[in-house]
Amino acid sequence: MINWCYIITTTNHIYIGAVYIISGLIGGSIGFGLSIILRLELALPGFITCSSLQYNPNITFHGIFMIPSMIMPILIGGFGNILLPLMPCSSDMIFPRLNALSLWLVFNSLIIMFLSMFIDGGVNAGWTSHAPLSIINYSSIDLMFFPLHIVGLSSLLGSINSIVTLLKSSNLSIINSFLFLPPYCWSIFFTSVLLIISLPVLAGVITTIISDRHSNRPSLDPLRGGDLLSPQHLPWFLRHPEAHIPILPAFGLISEMTSKFSQCIISGRDSMLILLDDFYINYLLFYIDGSIYVYWIMKKLIKR
């Protein structure tokens, strides 16, 4: 019999990783169902949805459920929690209660996202949710942005936990331990650093959109004198890398699985690490350039 009380209150990294994977599979099932609806509608127009007001929310929630609610919980939260403490020979994550908090933030945000699909006909703003579509006065938009805030906070806490676990769990020095870390640990480390850099921008954009919606500020609405470029560039400061960042844990995971099941040492381990380093440096330079642009945009908005 399943002990639900233990599962809810546990701080064991293996159980937390398993719940992460289950949450990701639930979100992925919802996103996959929405993609089937989209393809049926394209093949047979009017077969399922009758208007764009019913078709566009499917696009919105398909993108939201597939990346923040499936790929990141499974590749980073699920396998990361299960494998990350075991590879450097650690008993658990450095902050187990913080780890459990990150899990239940994701799980509850998934429930809130699912409920927002049935309020006011869903979110008719596309999965990027650019202004002015995201400033339309629908309560479902607020109900979608709130769990996105929660997911960002969860990813930020989980990334900090992963980095500290890798730095503290080895008996060797930091340099020596990083030289001999498995590729999956390297990929989680780079992914966590990039998420820590980019997630505060997502929080700032969501806060700006919510303030535009409820305080009548025209910061992101070009129809009311707001900046025309910031609604396009500010959200993509996170969303464009977010579409590529989750591939880094997949690279490391496939390398570990290939080495384990073939009973061979990875011949291209150094090449894989160089690839991860190149990926990391390119996006780090992108973030530096983007940070200068974000500072310029925020300076303009503050002056208004």
SULSULVEN-V275501 format. One record per residue. N is the residue number from 1. RES is the residue in one small letter. SS is DSSP state (~ for helix, > for strand, _ for the rest). PSI is psi in degrees with one decimal (none if undefined). D_FIRST is the distance of its C-alpha to the first C-alpha in Angstrom with 2 decimals. Layout:
BEGIN
n->{N & N}
res->{RES & RES}
ss->{SS & SS}
psi->{PSI & PSI}
d_first->{D_FIRST & D_FIRST}
END
This chain:
BEGIN
n->{1 & 2 & 3 & 4 & 5 & 6 & 7 & 8 & 9 & 10 & 11 & 12 & 13 & 14 & 15 & 16 & 17 & 18 & 19 & 20 & 21 & 22 & 23 & 24 & 25 & 26 & 27 & 28 & 29 & 30 & 31 & 32 & 33 & 34 & 35 & 36 & 37 & 38 & 39 & 40 & 41 & 42 & 43 & 44 & 45 & 46 & 47 & 48 & 49 & 50 & 51 & 52 & 53 & 54 & 55 & 56 & 57 & 58 & 59 & 60 & 61 & 62 & 63 & 64 & 65 & 66 & 67 & 68 & 69 & 70 & 71 & 72 & 73 & 74 & 75 & 76 & 77 & 78 & 79 & 80 & 81 & 82 & 83 & 84 & 85 & 86 & 87 & 88 & 89 & 90 & 91 & 92 & 93 & 94 & 95 & 96 & 97 & 98 & 99 & 100 & 101 & 102 & 103 & 104 & 105 & 106 & 107 & 108 & 109 & 110 & 111 & 112 & 113 & 114 & 115 & 116 & 117 & 118 & 119 & 120 & 121 & 122 & 123 & 124 & 125 & 126 & 127 & 128 & 129 & 130 & 131 & 132 & 133 & 134 & 135 & 136 & 137 & 138 & 139 & 140 & 141 & 142 & 143 & 144 & 145 & 146 & 147 & 148 & 149 & 150 & 151 & 152 & 153 & 154 & 155 & 156 & 157 & 158 & 159 & 160 & 161 & 162 & 163 & 164 & 165 & 166 & 167 & 168 & 169 & 170 & 171 & 172 & 173 & 174 & 175 & 176 & 177 & 178 & 179 & 180 & 181 & 182 & 183 & 184 & 185 & 186 & 187 & 188 & 189 & 190 & 191 & 192 & 193 & 194 & 195 & 196 & 197 & 198 & 199 & 200 & 201 & 202 & 203 & 204 & 205 & 206 & 207 & 208 & 209 & 210 & 211 & 212 & 213 & 214 & 215 & 216 & 217 & 218 & 219 & 220 & 221 & 222 & 223 & 224 & 225 & 226 & 227 & 228 & 229 & 230 & 231 & 232 & 233 & 234 & 235 & 236 & 237 & 238 & 239 & 240 & 241 & 242 & 243 & 244 & 245 & 246 & 247 & 248 & 249 & 250 & 251 & 252 & 253 & 254 & 255 & 256 & 257 & 258 & 259 & 260 & 261 & 262 & 263 & 264 & 265 & 266 & 267 & 268 & 269 & 270 & 271 & 272 & 273 & 274 & 275 & 276 & 277 & 278 & 279 & 280 & 281 & 282 & 283 & 284 & 285 & 286 & 287 & 288 & 289 & 290 & 291 & 292 & 293 & 294 & 295 & 296 & 297 & 298 & 299 & 300 & 301 & 302 & 303 & 304}
res->{m & i & n & w & c & y & i & i & t & t & t & n & h & i & y & i & g & a & v & y & i & i & s & g & l & i & g & g & s & i & g & f & g & l & s & i & i & l & r & l & e & l & a & l & p & g & f & i & t & c & s & s & l & q & y & n & p & n & i & t & f & h & g & i & f & m & i & p & s & m & i & m & p & i & l & i & g & g & f & g & n & i & l & l & p & l & m & p & c & s & s & d & m & i & f & p & r & l & n & a & l & s & l & w & l & v & f & n & s & l & i & i & m & f & l & s & m & f & i & d & g & g & v & n & a & g & w & t & s & h & a & p & l & s & i & i & n & y & s & s & i & d & l & m & f & f & p & l & h & i & v & g & l & s & s & l & l & g & s & i & n & s & i & v & t & l & l & k & s & s & n & l & s & i & i & n & s & f & l & f & l & p & p & y & c & w & s & i & f & f & t & s & v & l & l & i & i & s & l & p & v & l & a & g & v & i & t & t & i & i & s & d & r & h & s & n & r & p & s & l & d & p & l & r & g & g & d & l & l & s & p & q & h & l & p & w & f & l & r & h & p & e & a & h & i & p & i & l & p & a & f & g & l & i & s & e & m & t & s & k & f & s & q & c & i & i & s & g & r & d & s & m & l & i & l & l & d & d & f & y & i & n & y & l & l & f & y & i & d & g & s & i & y & v & y & w & i & m & k & k & l & i & k & r}
ss->{_ & _ & _ & ~ & ~ & ~ & ~ & ~ & ~ & _ & _ & _ & ~ & ~ & ~ & ~ & ~ & ~ & ~ & ~ & ~ & ~ & ~ & ~ & ~ & ~ & ~ & ~ & ~ & ~ & ~ & ~ & ~ & ~ & ~ & ~ & ~ & ~ & ~ & ~ & ~ & ~ & ~ & _ & _ & _ & _ & _ & _ & _ & _ & ~ & ~ & ~ & ~ & ~ & ~ & ~ & ~ & ~ & ~ & ~ & ~ & ~ & ~ & ~ & ~ & ~ & ~ & ~ & ~ & ~ & ~ & ~ & ~ & ~ & ~ & ~ & ~ & ~ & ~ & ~ & ~ & ~ & ~ & ~ & ~ & _ & _ & _ & _ & _ & _ & _ & _ & ~ & ~ & ~ & ~ & ~ & ~ & ~ & ~ & ~ & ~ & ~ & ~ & ~ & ~ & ~ & ~ & ~ & ~ & ~ & ~ & ~ & _ & _ & _ & _ & _ & _ & _ & _ & _ & _ & _ & _ & _ & _ & _ & _ & ~ & ~ & ~ & _ & _ & _ & ~ & ~ & ~ & ~ & ~ & ~ & ~ & ~ & ~ & ~ & ~ & ~ & ~ & ~ & ~ & ~ & ~ & ~ & ~ & ~ & ~ & ~ & ~ & ~ & ~ & ~ & ~ & ~ & ~ & ~ & _ & _ & _ & _ & _ & ~ & ~ & ~ & ~ & ~ & ~ & _ & _ & _ & ~ & ~ & ~ & ~ & ~ & ~ & ~ & ~ & ~ & ~ & ~ & ~ & ~ & ~ & ~ & ~ & ~ & ~ & ~ & ~ & ~ & ~ & ~ & ~ & ~ & ~ & ~ & ~ & ~ & ~ & ~ & ~ & ~ & _ & _ & _ & _ & _ & _ & ~ & ~ & ~ & _ & _ & _ & _ & _ & ~ & ~ & ~ & ~ & ~ & ~ & ~ & ~ & ~ & ~ & ~ & ~ & ~ & ~ & ~ & ~ & ~ & ~ & ~ & ~ & ~ & ~ & ~ & ~ & ~ & ~ & ~ & ~ & ~ & ~ & ~ & ~ & ~ & _ & _ & _ & _ & _ & _ & ~ & ~ & ~ & ~ & ~ & ~ & ~ & ~ & ~ & ~ & ~ & ~ & ~ & ~ & ~ & ~ & ~ & ~ & ~ & ~ & ~ & ~ & ~ & ~ & ~ & ~ & ~ & ~ & ~ & ~ & ~ & ~ & ~ & ~ & ~ & _}
psi->{137.7 & 128.0 & 90.7 & -33.8 & -39.9 & -38.9 & -39.4 & -36.8 & -0.3 & 151.2 & 12.1 & 128.9 & -29.2 & -44.6 & -39.9 & -42.3 & -37.7 & -41.4 & -35.6 & -46.9 & -40.8 & -42.6 & -42.1 & -37.6 & -36.5 & -48.3 & -38.8 & -34.9 & -41.2 & -45.9 & -37.7 & -40.2 & -39.6 & -36.2 & -35.2 & -40.4 & -42.1 & -42.8 & -35.9 & -36.9 & -37.4 & -35.1 & -39.0 & 83.9 & 133.4 & 2.5 & -38.2 & -55.3 & 149.9 & -18.8 & 171.8 & -25.1 & -17.7 & -26.9 & -43.4 & -40.5 & -29.8 & -39.8 & -43.3 & -53.7 & -23.9 & -47.6 & -38.1 & -39.3 & -28.1 & -39.2 & -63.8 & -23.0 & -8.2 & -59.0 & -49.0 & -43.0 & -35.5 & -53.8 & -39.0 & -51.0 & -44.6 & -68.7 & -29.7 & -43.2 & -36.1 & -43.5 & -30.1 & -45.4 & -26.2 & -35.3 & -42.6 & 14.3 & 49.8 & 153.8 & -32.7 & 179.0 & 154.5 & -39.1 & 84.4 & -35.7 & -36.7 & -34.6 & -44.5 & -37.6 & -42.0 & -39.5 & -51.4 & -21.4 & -43.1 & -44.3 & -44.3 & -35.5 & -33.6 & -40.0 & -43.2 & -40.5 & -42.3 & -38.1 & -32.2 & -15.4 & -23.7 & 10.0 & 127.4 & 32.3 & 13.6 & -177.2 & 112.0 & 57.9 & 2.6 & 160.4 & -18.6 & -24.6 & 47.3 & 150.1 & 150.5 & 1.8 & -34.4 & -4.6 & 0.5 & 141.4 & 72.6 & 133.5 & -22.3 & -28.9 & -42.7 & -39.1 & -20.2 & -40.4 & -32.4 & -49.1 & -27.0 & -37.2 & -44.0 & -42.1 & -40.3 & -41.9 & -41.8 & -44.3 & -36.2 & -45.1 & -41.5 & -37.3 & -42.9 & -42.4 & -41.4 & -43.3 & -45.9 & -37.1 & -43.8 & -35.2 & -27.8 & -15.4 & -9.5 & 143.6 & -15.1 & 176.1 & 165.6 & -42.5 & -48.3 & -40.1 & -36.5 & -29.9 & -31.1 & 10.3 & 147.1 & 157.3 & -32.9 & -36.7 & -39.4 & -45.1 & -40.7 & -38.9 & -49.8 & -41.9 & -41.3 & -40.7 & -44.2 & -36.9 & -38.9 & -34.8 & -38.6 & -28.4 & -35.8 & -29.5 & -40.7 & -43.6 & -39.4 & -40.3 & -44.5 & -41.7 & -39.3 & -41.9 & -42.8 & -39.6 & -35.2 & -35.9 & -34.2 & -15.5 & 8.6 & 36.2 & 139.4 & 35.2 & -43.0 & 3.1 & 107.1 & -21.8 & -19.7 & 21.9 & 8.1 & 173.3 & 134.1 & -29.3 & -31.3 & -34.8 & -22.1 & -42.3 & -38.1 & -48.3 & -33.5 & -10.6 & -30.6 & -42.6 & -34.0 & -49.0 & -30.5 & -26.0 & -16.1 & -27.4 & -43.8 & -12.9 & -21.5 & -49.4 & -31.2 & -39.8 & -50.1 & -37.8 & -42.8 & -37.0 & -43.3 & -41.7 & -40.5 & -43.5 & -38.7 & -49.5 & -18.8 & -7.8 & 35.4 & 153.5 & 140.0 & 118.6 & -29.8 & 31.6 & -45.1 & -37.8 & -38.5 & -41.1 & -37.1 & -38.9 & -43.8 & -41.1 & -42.9 & -42.5 & -45.4 & -46.7 & -40.5 & -46.0 & -29.1 & -41.8 & -37.5 & -40.6 & -35.6 & -46.5 & -41.8 & -34.3 & -36.9 & -41.3 & -41.8 & -41.8 & -41.1 & -42.3 & -46.3 & -35.1 & -39.1 & -41.1 & -36.7 & -37.6 & -26.8 & none}
d_first->{0.00 & 3.80 & 6.37 & 9.07 & 11.65 & 11.70 & 12.05 & 14.79 & 16.59 & 16.37 & 19.68 & 18.60 & 20.63 & 18.32 & 15.44 & 18.29 & 19.86 & 16.85 & 16.68 & 20.46 & 20.34 & 17.98 & 20.38 & 23.30 & 22.15 & 21.82 & 25.28 & 26.67 & 25.61 & 27.45 & 30.42 & 30.57 & 30.66 & 33.46 & 35.34 & 35.27 & 36.73 & 39.40 & 40.42 & 40.62 & 42.76 & 45.04 & 45.41 & 45.89 & 47.19 & 46.32 & 43.71 & 40.78 & 42.30 & 45.65 & 46.89 & 46.51 & 44.84 & 41.84 & 42.15 & 42.50 & 39.23 & 37.40 & 39.19 & 38.34 & 34.58 & 34.47 & 35.93 & 33.83 & 30.46 & 31.40 & 32.69 & 31.33 & 27.97 & 27.26 & 29.56 & 29.61 & 25.88 & 25.08 & 28.11 & 28.70 & 25.55 & 22.92 & 24.75 & 26.85 & 24.08 & 22.56 & 25.98 & 28.40 & 27.51 & 27.17 & 30.54 & 32.73 & 30.71 & 29.23 & 26.09 & 25.13 & 26.98 & 29.88 & 28.69 & 24.87 & 24.86 & 27.29 & 25.05 & 22.13 & 24.79 & 25.96 & 22.56 & 22.03 & 25.69 & 25.27 & 22.18 & 24.01 & 27.23 & 25.68 & 24.82 & 28.37 & 29.95 & 28.29 & 29.58 & 33.05 & 33.39 & 33.88 & 36.30 & 40.05 & 39.49 & 37.80 & 39.56 & 42.77 & 43.65 & 42.49 & 39.86 & 42.47 & 43.19 & 46.78 & 49.11 & 50.65 & 47.82 & 45.30 & 47.64 & 47.65 & 46.73 & 43.30 & 40.46 & 38.01 & 39.68 & 38.89 & 35.27 & 35.18 & 37.06 & 34.94 & 31.71 & 33.98 & 35.11 & 31.55 & 30.79 & 34.01 & 33.16 & 29.75 & 31.49 & 34.17 & 31.87 & 29.87 & 33.20 & 34.53 & 31.44 & 31.73 & 35.46 & 35.26 & 32.51 & 34.78 & 37.82 & 36.40 & 34.01 & 36.75 & 39.03 & 41.92 & 44.19 & 43.28 & 45.78 & 44.80 & 41.05 & 41.54 & 43.74 & 41.05 & 38.00 & 36.24 & 37.21 & 33.80 & 34.29 & 37.76 & 36.59 & 34.00 & 36.76 & 39.31 & 36.94 & 36.00 & 39.69 & 40.63 & 37.91 & 39.11 & 42.61 & 41.91 & 39.24 & 41.62 & 43.92 & 41.21 & 40.65 & 44.42 & 44.84 & 42.10 & 43.64 & 47.07 & 45.97 & 44.35 & 47.53 & 49.64 & 47.70 & 47.84 & 50.94 & 53.28 & 53.94 & 55.31 & 54.04 & 52.39 & 54.04 & 57.22 & 58.34 & 58.87 & 60.45 & 57.39 & 57.24 & 56.96 & 55.52 & 52.89 & 50.47 & 50.58 & 50.58 & 48.41 & 45.15 & 45.78 & 46.07 & 42.27 & 41.45 & 43.63 & 42.25 & 38.69 & 39.13 & 40.07 & 38.28 & 34.82 & 36.52 & 37.05 & 33.42 & 33.41 & 36.55 & 35.06 & 31.74 & 33.63 & 35.94 & 33.17 & 31.49 & 34.93 & 35.79 & 32.55 & 32.43 & 36.21 & 36.47 & 39.44 & 40.53 & 41.00 & 44.76 & 44.87 & 42.88 & 45.93 & 46.63 & 43.11 & 43.54 & 46.96 & 45.50 & 42.91 & 45.75 & 47.93 & 45.24 & 44.71 & 48.45 & 49.20 & 46.65 & 47.71 & 51.27 & 50.09 & 48.46 & 51.66 & 53.74 & 51.30 & 51.28 & 55.06 & 54.82 & 52.14 & 54.39 & 57.33 & 55.46 & 54.12 & 57.62 & 59.03 & 56.44 & 57.09 & 60.83 & 60.32}
END
